[in-house]
Amino acid sequence: MHLNFDFTATQVLWTLTFAALLVLLVVLLGRDRARRFPWFTASIVLMALRVLASRLLFGRLPSITMSEVFITLADVAAIVSLLVVVELARRAFGGVQRRTWIGWTLALVAVGAAVLAVWGPWPAWKTLTADSTLAVLRLMQLAAQKGDLLVNVLTVELGLLVVLFGRRFKAGWRSHTQQIMIGLSTAAIAQLAMQGSWQLIAMKAAPHSQAEYERILGLRDKLFNSNGAVYVAVLVWWIVCLWIDEPGAAVAEANAEIPAAVGAEVPAVEAADAPAE
């Protein structure tokens, strides 16, 4: 008996990714994590929207309109991702002195800017300043690509700092802040590795036949699918970690309930002990 599955690896990864995003949103909202990490929750909502739009709109809109939609979503996603980095940095190192905070921020941004300057080609200035719809779209696409690269570098740097020094502040092991950062850093490393590998292949590739060209495209698809598989694993990690309460959370809730219960019982005791007139 032979079982025939008509699903490609891309379709399977899309289904797993979208399902995991929905489950993660249920966890964030149902376990009251969205209140603590609003920008992280917004980034997951935006990712789910982009994944859904890629399935529903691809090939069904004119090419210019479709480019405008997806490039705009990519620009918004880059901005939200940067806000997620800031949010988690404040959660992890909120007690750090302002001078230390500013110094580390400048150091991380300097490293990110250096990587941004040397990684990947930059288009000609005439291309960026041309007065046309395509030129505007190219500029928006460049902003999305460079913004995504900067966020990935900053995420890896911040994740390293959280793992090394988070225990001294507010992001110890098994804290939701560190667990989110571990997932973000893993996804960022996979994204950077995929982009770097594909750039090396594209620079050295010189296909001389249709078979060689198809083999290169096959390598690209494998790189993209591997990156997608890593992201699905990261989503599962977030689902499990954010479902579980942080260490000490139950004790903190119990301590918060005790004063309220005592305060509610005091009037009744006083009323019982009061002498009758």
C-alpha positions in Angstrom: 0.0 0.0 0.0 1.4 3.3 -1.1 0.4 6.6 0.5 0.5 9.6 -1.9 0.9 13.0 -0.3 0.4 15.9 -2.7 1.9 18.4 -0.3 5.3 20.0 -0.9 7.7 20.9 1.9 6.9 24.5 1.5 3.2 23.9 1.9 3.8 21.7 5.0 6.0 24.4 6.6 3.4 27.1 5.8 0.7 25.0 7.5 2.8 24.3 10.6 4.0 27.9 10.8 0.5 29.4 10.6 -0.9 26.9 13.1 1.9 27.5 15.5 1.4 31.2 15.3 -2.3 30.9 16.1 -1.6 28.6 19.1 1.1 31.1 20.3 -1.4 33.9 20.1 -3.9 31.9 22.2 -1.2 31.3 24.8 -0.2 35.0 24.8 -3.7 36.2 25.3 -5.1 33.3 27.4 -2.1 33.3 29.9 -2.0 37.1 30.1 1.4 37.4 28.5 0.3 39.9 26.0 0.0 42.5 28.7 3.7 42.1 29.7 5.0 41.8 26.1 2.7 44.0 24.0 5.2 44.6 21.1 6.2 40.9 21.0 2.5 40.0 20.7 2.1 42.6 18.0 5.0 41.1 16.1 3.4 37.7 16.2 0.1 39.1 15.0 1.9 40.8 12.1 3.8 37.6 11.3 0.5 35.7 11.1 -0.9 38.4 8.9 2.1 38.2 6.5 1.9 34.4 6.4 -1.8 34.5 5.6 -1.4 37.2 3.0 1.3 35.2 1.3 -1.1 32.3 0.8 -4.2 34.3 -0.1 -2.8 37.2 -2.2 0.2 35.7 -4.0 -0.5 35.4 -7.7 -4.0 36.9 -7.4 -3.1 40.6 -7.6 -1.3 42.7 -10.2 2.5 42.5 -9.6 2.8 46.2 -8.7 -0.1 46.0 -6.2 1.2 42.8 -4.7 4.7 44.3 -4.3 3.2 47.4 -2.6 1.3 45.2 -0.1 4.2 42.9 0.8 6.9 45.5 0.9 4.8 47.7 3.2 4.2 44.8 5.5 7.9 44.1 5.5 8.7 47.7 6.5 6.1 47.7 9.3 7.5 44.3 10.5 11.0 45.7 10.6 9.9 48.6 12.8 7.9 46.4 15.1 10.8 44.0 15.4 13.1 46.8 16.5 10.5 47.8 19.1 10.5 44.2 20.3 14.2 44.4 20.9 13.8 47.6 22.9 11.0 46.1 24.9 12.9 43.0 25.9 16.1 45.0 26.6 14.1 47.2 29.1 12.5 44.0 30.6 15.9 42.4 31.0 18.0 45.3 32.1 15.5 47.8 33.6 17.6 48.2 36.8 20.8 49.1 35.0 22.2 52.6 35.5 21.4 55.1 32.8 25.1 55.6 31.9 25.7 51.9 31.5 22.5 51.5 29.5 23.5 54.3 27.1 27.1 52.9 26.7 25.9 49.4 25.9 23.2 50.7 23.6 25.8 52.7 21.6 28.1 49.7 21.4 25.4 47.3 20.1 24.2 49.8 17.6 27.8 50.5 16.4 28.3 46.8 15.7 25.0 46.5 14.0 25.7 49.6 11.8 29.1 48.1 10.8 27.5 44.8 9.8 24.9 46.7 7.9 27.5 48.7 6.0 29.5 45.7 4.8 26.8 43.1 4.4 25.2 42.9 1.0 25.2 45.2 -2.0 23.9 48.8 -1.9 22.1 50.2 -4.9 23.3 53.2 -6.8 22.3 56.6 -5.6 20.5 57.4 -8.9 18.4 54.3 -8.5 17.3 55.4 -5.0 16.5 59.0 -6.0 14.7 58.2 -9.3 11.2 59.7 -9.5 9.0 56.7 -10.2 6.8 54.1 -8.5 9.4 51.4 -9.0 12.1 53.5 -7.4 9.9 54.1 -4.4 9.3 50.4 -4.1 13.0 49.6 -4.4 13.8 52.2 -1.6 11.1 50.6 0.6 12.4 47.2 -0.1 15.9 48.3 0.7 14.7 49.8 4.0 12.9 46.5 4.9 16.0 44.3 4.0 18.5 46.5 5.9 16.1 47.0 8.8 15.6 43.3 9.1 19.4 42.7 9.0 20.0 45.3 11.7 17.3 43.8 13.9 18.8 40.3 13.5 22.3 41.5 14.5 20.9 43.5 17.5 18.8 40.5 18.5 21.8 38.2 18.5 23.8 40.7 20.5 21.1 41.3 23.1 20.4 37.6 23.4 24.1 37.0 24.2 23.9 39.7 26.9 20.7 38.3 28.4 22.2 34.8 28.6 25.4 36.0 30.2 24.2 38.7 32.5 20.4 38.4 32.7 20.5 36.5 36.0 22.0 39.5 37.8 19.0 41.7 36.8 15.5 40.7 35.7 16.0 38.0 33.1 17.2 34.9 34.9 17.0 31.4 33.6 13.4 30.2 33.0 12.1 33.8 33.0 9.9 34.6 30.1 12.1 37.5 29.0 15.1 35.2 28.6 13.1 32.4 27.0 11.7 34.9 24.4 15.2 36.2 23.7 16.6 32.7 23.2 13.9 32.0 20.6 14.5 35.4 18.9 18.3 34.9 18.8 17.9 31.4 17.4 15.6 32.6 14.7 18.0 35.5 13.9 21.1 33.3 13.7 19.2 30.9 11.4 18.1 33.9 9.2 21.6 35.3 9.0 23.1 31.9 8.2 20.6 31.4 5.5 21.2 34.8 4.0 25.0 34.5 4.2 24.9 31.0 2.6 22.7 32.1 -0.2 24.9 35.2 -1.0 28.0 33.0 -1.2 26.2 30.5 -3.5 24.8 33.3 -5.7 28.3 35.0 -6.0 30.1 31.8 -7.0 27.3 30.2 -9.0 27.8 30.3 -12.8 25.3 27.9 -14.3 26.1 26.7 -17.8 23.1 24.6 -18.3 19.4 24.3 -17.3 20.3 21.4 -15.0 22.8 23.4 -13.1 20.4 26.4 -12.8 17.7 24.1 -11.4 20.2 22.6 -8.9 21.1 26.1 -7.6 17.4 26.9 -7.2 17.0 23.6 -5.4 19.7 24.6 -2.9 18.0 27.9 -2.4 14.7 26.2 -1.6 16.4 23.9 0.9 18.0 26.8 2.6 14.6 28.6 2.9 12.9 25.4 4.1 15.6 24.9 6.7 15.1 28.4 8.0 11.4 27.8 8.1 11.8 24.6 10.1 14.0 26.5 12.6 11.3 29.1 13.0 8.6 26.5 13.6 10.8 25.0 16.3 11.2 28.4 17.9 7.4 28.9 17.8 7.0 25.6 19.7 9.6 26.7 22.2 7.7 29.9 22.9 4.4 28.1 23.2 5.7 25.7 25.8 7.7 28.3 27.7 5.1 31.0 27.8 2.4 28.5 28.8 4.4 27.6 32.0 4.5 30.2 34.7 7.8 31.8 35.7 9.4 30.4 38.9 7.9 32.1 41.9 4.9 33.4 40.1 2.5 31.2 42.1 4.0 32.3 45.4 3.8 36.0 44.3 0.1 35.6 43.5 -0.6 33.9 46.8 1.2 36.7 48.7 -0.8 39.3 46.8 -4.1 37.5 47.7 -3.3 37.2 51.4 -3.5 41.0 52.3 -6.7 41.3 50.3 -8.3 38.4 52.2 -7.1 39.7 55.6 -8.4 43.1 54.8 -11.8 41.7 53.9 -12.0 39.7 57.2 -11.0 42.6 59.5 -14.4 44.4 59.5 -16.3 41.2 60.3 -14.0 40.5 63.3 -14.3 44.0 64.6 -18.0 43.9 64.3 -18.1 40.7 66.3 -15.8 42.0 69.0 -17.5 45.3 69.4 -19.5 45.7 72.7 -23.2 46.0 72.5 -24.7 49.4 73.5 
